[in-house]
Amino acid sequence: METLHLLFTLTAAASAYLLWFYLLSRKLTGPKVWPLFGSLPALFMNRSRIHDWMAGNLRGTGGAATYQTSTIAIPFFALKQGFYTVTCHPKNIEHILRARFDNYPKGPTWQTAFHDLLGEGIFNSDGDTWLIQRKTAALEFTTRTLRQAMARWVNRTIKNRLWKILDKAAKEKVHVDLQDLLLRLTFDNICGLTFGKDPETLSPDLPENPFSLAFDTATEATLQRLLYPGFLWRLEKFFAFGSEKRLRKSLQIVENYMNDAITARKLSPSDDLLSRFMKKTDINGNHFATSVLQRIALNFVLAGRDTSSVALSWFFWLVMNNPEVEEKIIKEISSVLRETRGNDHQKWLEEPLVFEEADRLIFLKAALSETLRLYPSVPEDFKYVVSDDILPDGTYVPAGSTVTYSIYSVGRMKSIWGEDCMEFKPDRWLSPKGDRFEPPKDGYKFVAFNAGPRTCLGKDLAYLQMKSVASAVLLRYRLSLVPGHRVEQKMSLTLFMKNGLRVYMHPRILA
């Protein structure tokens, strides 16, 4: 009798849950919702094209041109809240990133997953912990000395390494994986800028660096924590197997490397970011502990390495497919160098552009911005909802749920960027006369560098590095894709090319 009563109770509870889930899901905008499994079947079927799938859902929601929010239903066994909101509506994004900034922090799920790698560093913290690091970093990123240090690292890496590798490939008529070279270049640059230690991963023999390999492994293992229910990765961590075992080993290598860098900087301070943070104090007036300095430095390495290299990879691919844009870029670079270095083309190729010359490349900046509009380095970002809220478009978001703002989708909305939103048109970033760079008046139409209080501090340095590298490559070479090579997106937090960018280098003849 008790067994029948228990079976009846369980059946009634399950039926009530399914009925509630079905009735509520009918009110949702977004992908089809299945009983018990919610939107998981659609998520699984589109896992290899998740960003385009999200953009398609957002384009098809509500029937109104200004309505760009959908809700994905997740069954109770996968996510506590049951639903999470995805939006690309600029007003919603402004609401999340600025107007109600305190109600949308990183949140416990993200922070717990990334804690072992990033600790309470600036990209994994909220509140006062985040604020003190933000203020300290903001002071440093506005100094001329940091800009000069970045210029030295970038130009030295281009001249002594990148050009030699590309020249050799052009001479021998062999292809290179340009994405891999760019990842190595930006990694060396950001490591040098952050803690004054050059890992030299961009060298002619393309060596494997233990710190670089461990950092990559740790990042990928950490990402997996976001893809599965928390109890699974915690179980792996407790018993030390699978990706958690790899994470533990990688973090030990990373920490040893960072300890050596910190020890070296204590003995011989320099103008790098680590040395600057070692002089600062926390909210209690104490100098940062070694463990904290480790995480602060790693946060900057994570932010400064992948984003610029990935953006440049997509930029070169788009330029290869748009020769008229390439022609305008070469014409602009030539015009600037003709004024700064004269008419001798050989002098143009002797040294990379200094940052003052790169500053003048308006059309190139527009082309890079157009690249980031279509292929943002971080395609999706996630926020935790502290208190119940209603977004400007009327969407209700409950406390404890997750809100995703799809940066990738924003650039693909006709209602935001016009009927030609899928076309690569750098001129949309220029003034009518084409003599000034003019970003959209609504700053939340373009959030590739985030927005609001968390706007990327290294935005200007990133543009200068990308312009320096882009001009250094395009002025010397014309690129062509290896026949049969497929350019595809890798499904990760950063929009890598899944198969790299394999190209041939052809020496450019300047007119």
Secondary structure, DSSP 4 states (H G I P E B T S, - for coil): -HHHHHHHHHHHHHHHHHHHHHHHHTT--SS--BTTTBTHHHHHHTGGGHHHHHHHHHHTSSSSTT--EEEEE--TTT-SSSEEEEE--HHHHHIIIIITGGGS--HHHHHHHHHHHHTT-GGG--HHHHHHHHHHHHHHHT-HHHHHHHHHHHHHHIIIIIHHHHHHHHHHT--EEHHHHHHHHHHHHHHHHHHS-----SSTT----HHHHHHHHHHHHHHHHHHS-HHHHHHHHHHT-THHHHHHHHHHHHHHHHHHHHHHHHHS--SSHHHHHHT-B-TTSPBPPHHHHHHHHHHHHHHHHHHHHHHHHHHHHHHHT-HHHHHHHHHHHHHHHHHHH-S-HHHHTTSPPPHHHHHT-HHHHHHHHHHHHHS-SS-EEEEE--S-EE-TTS-EE-TT-EEEEEHHHHTT-HHHH-TTTTS--GGGGB-TTSSSB---SSGGG--TT--GGG--TTHHHHHHHHHHHHHHHHTTEEEEEPTT----B--SSS--BTT--EEEEEE----
